[in-house]
Amino acid sequence: MKKQLPYLSIYTASKKVYAVFVLLFIVFSAECQPIKPAKDNAIQSFDFGDVQLLPGLMYDEFKEIKDYFMSLSNDDMLYGLRIKEGIPHPPGKAIGGWYDILSALTLPQWISSYSRMYAATGETGCKEKAEFLFDEWWKYYTRADNKGDNDKSLSI
C-alpha cells in the first residue's frame, strides 16, 4: 500500500523544507569538503549544490517536501497577487491564511524554496517553477504604485 502524504499546510511545509536544509548543512557539510574554521567561529556559507543527500531519512524527508511543493498549483500561489492586481476571476483558488493577506511578500519565500531545491538537486522542474513564479511576481512588484510597499493593504 502506498504511503499517503499527510496533510501539510503551506506554513508547516515551509518550516519543514527549511528544517531539512538546515539539517543537510549540519549533517553533510563535513562530507562535501573540508571547511576551514572561520575567525572567531563565524558561520561560513556554502552552496546547496555542494551537499549530496544520500538515501536515508533525510533524503526521504527532502523528497517528500520537494514533491509536495512541486505539486502546488502556480495559479493557486498567484491567486492572491492577481486579485490584488484587480484581475477579475483569476485562475486558481485562494490558499488562505497569510498567503491571502501578504501574497506579494510570501510568494518570494516560495521562489526561494524552489531555487534552493534546484540548487540542491539540479532538477530543472524546480528551476522552471522558480523562474515562472518570479516573472509573475516581478510584474506586480515593479508597478510604480506597488514598488517597495507590498504590505500596504495589510489590515489586521
Secondary structure as UniProt FT lines:
FT   HELIX           10..32
FT   HELIX           39..41
FT   HELIX           48..50
FT   TURN            55..56
FT   HELIX           57..71
FT   HELIX           74..84
FT   TURN            85..86
FT   HELIX           98..101
FT   HELIX           103..121
FT   HELIX           124..141
FT   TURN            144..148
FT   TURN            150..153
//
